[in-house]
């Protein structure tokens, strides 16, 4: 009975179009932001930041970018790991080759390079779709794997093939501790997430969804496929590129080409499928599922006192993880976001279900 819209009247167009039209949702979001920015930095340990929160935030950002392309525009992509790699290596080269390059400029520059890369490999979407488009984007993954391992200039002539990010600082603020890295990732996630939410609610977002539902009918009513599809590739690749730069600079610190392999692309694709295609909040649910579940599967046997070897625990983790993915796809093919939407709808009419 506390989650109702009774008495909440919309007296202007702006009030009717706001992101959270229900007052309870606005209060909940403000409470979540307050906890994330104030309570979490004061209570969570360094291990919690490094092992859970920072990977969750960066993976949420990457899943958000991929969801724009796959969930909202309907263009299948298997090259997300390549776009992350472009963002990471471009940001590294901007830092290494231009002395005094600000960190934020490097991160956003990595996103811009990834955007150009994504638009180039998005050109086949104008002629092909479905499985053929997936194979075309898969070519981006193979190309980046070859480039980062063969072209010495990409790694600034590193003999080992691995690169290391320099010290992190923004306007004199030295980002050294895991808490400060967490706040950097959280701030960028909030800004880009807000921008993505507004984009999918705008005219370009409606064009993306029209192309997803039926591209021929969308073209008949005046939507330009070349603009809609390539803009989706551009926005998606930019967000994924920023996430890749954060993954390399903030989470890993030093990385090699294997950090952005094909496994990363499949992992991100499974994230948005489990979390919910065409849903901003589904990107967060999918990232939480993939980050938290392996930790739980590793710790539960120890909590129960089961004597499992490391190899057995690893195999068991993969088996349970795969079974849960199949279970969720069968029980709720629209993802965890659909379960969340159903729960909210039931709360609106509780205790009068009808």
TAHUTA-V739744 format. One record per run of one state. SS is the DSSP state (~ for helix, > for strand, _ for the rest). FROM is the first residue (numbers start at 1). LEN is the number of residues. If there is no record, write none. Layout:
{{SS,FROM,LEN} {SS,FROM,LEN}}
This chain:
{{_,1,12} {~,13,4} {_,17,6} {~,23,21} {_,44,2} {~,46,27} {_,73,7} {~,80,18} {_,98,5} {~,103,24} {_,127,4} {~,131,20} {_,151,1} {~,152,4} {_,156,7} {>,163,2} {_,165,3} {>,168,3} {_,171,2} {>,173,3} {_,176,2} {~,178,24} {_,202,1} {~,203,11} {_,214,1} {~,215,6} {_,221,4} {~,225,28} {_,253,1} {>,254,2} {_,256,1} {~,257,4} {_,261,1} {~,262,14} {_,276,4} {~,280,24} {_,304,6} {~,310,22} {_,332,4} {~,336,14} {_,350,5}}
